Amino acid sequence: EIVLTQSPGTLSLSPGERATLSCRASQSVSSSYLAWYQQKPGQAPRLLIYGASSRATGIPDRFSGSGSGTDFTLTISRLEPEDFAVYYCQQSRTGVTFGQGTRLEIK
Amino acid sequence: QITLKESGPTLVKPTQTLTLTCTFSGFSLSTSGVGVGWIRQPPGKALEWLALIYWDDDKRYSPSLKSRLTITKDTSKNQVVLTMTNMDPVDTATYYCALHTMVRGENWFDPWGQGTLVTVSS
C-alpha cells in the first residue's frame, strides 16, 4: 500500500500570505494519479487538483499543484478567508489512499 | 448536474451488517471510464477509501477491509450499494460516495455526496 504523508500537520497563516502544502509518497506515484481535495467543516471534500497540476472546474487560479515521483506540492498563492480548511492529497496508482491532511488555520 | 446521495441506517449495533446505498443522477455507470467509490471519515479524522466499482463491473477494495466489504451496482436504478459486515464501534464515521472519473490515465473523485453519519453502538 502506498502511504501518503502530508506536512505540516497544521499551517497557521494570515490572509494574503502564500501557503505551501507538501505530500510525500512512500513509493513513486505517476503524476496522473495524484489529486488534492479541500474540506471545510461539515462539508464533503471538494476536488481542487487532479493529475498533480490540473485545476478542477471552477477552482481559482491561486491554487496550483506541482511535483512528481514521490514529492508533490499544493500552493495557494494568496490566501483568501475562504481557503482556511483541511487539505488532503490522494493517490490512485495502487488502490486508493489519502494523506492524513493538513489543517490550514488563520494566524 | 451530477449529484450523489448516500442513504442507510444512522445507527447499527456491533456485529451487525451495514448496508449503504448511493443513488446518483447526471451520469451513467455504464459509461466507459466511470466508477463510484465509497470513502469514510471517522469524526475528527482523515479520509479512508473503502471500495470502488467501475462501469465494467471491475471492483476494488481497501486491502485492510476487503474481507468485510462488498460493492455492487444497479445501473438501471442508478445505484451503488456497499455492505460492510461485522460492524464495530471503530467503524463509526461519515460515509461518502463519490463519482470516480478516469480520463487519459488521470483520475479523480468528483463530485461527492453529502455523506451519511453511521454510529455503531449497542
Contacts between the chains, C-beta under 8 A, distances in Angstrom:
chain1	res1	chain2	res2	distance
A	1	B	63	6.0
A	30	B	105	7.5
A	32	B	104	8.0
A	32	B	105	4.4
A	32	B	106	4.6
A	32	B	107	7.5
A	33	B	105	8.0
A	33	B	106	7.6
A	33	B	107	6.8
A	35	B	107	7.9
A	35	B	108	4.7
A	35	B	109	7.4
A	37	B	47	7.8
A	37	B	109	7.7
A	39	B	47	7.9
A	44	B	96	5.8
A	44	B	98	8.0
A	44	B	111	7.8
A	44	B	112	4.0
A	44	B	113	6.6
A	44	B	114	5.9
A	44	B	115	5.5
A	45	B	47	6.7
A	45	B	96	7.6
A	45	B	109	7.7
A	45	B	112	5.7
A	46	B	110	7.7
A	46	B	111	7.8
A	46	B	112	7.5
A	47	B	108	5.5
A	47	B	109	6.7
A	47	B	110	3.7
A	47	B	111	7.6
A	50	B	106	5.6
A	50	B	107	7.4
A	50	B	108	4.0
A	50	B	110	7.9
A	51	B	106	4.0
A	54	B	106	7.1
A	56	B	108	7.4
A	56	B	110	6.3
A	88	B	46	7.0
A	88	B	47	5.7
A	90	B	47	7.7
A	90	B	49	7.8
A	90	B	109	7.3
A	92	B	107	5.4
A	95	B	49	7.3
A	95	B	60	6.5
A	95	B	62	6.9
A	95	B	63	6.7
A	96	B	37	7.1
A	96	B	49	3.9
A	96	B	52	6.7
A	96	B	60	7.5
A	96	B	62	7.7
A	97	B	49	6.5
A	98	B	39	7.7
A	98	B	46	6.1
A	98	B	47	4.3
A	98	B	48	6.9
A	98	B	49	6.5
A	99	B	46	7.3
A	100	B	46	4.7
A	101	B	46	5.1
A	101	B	47	7.6
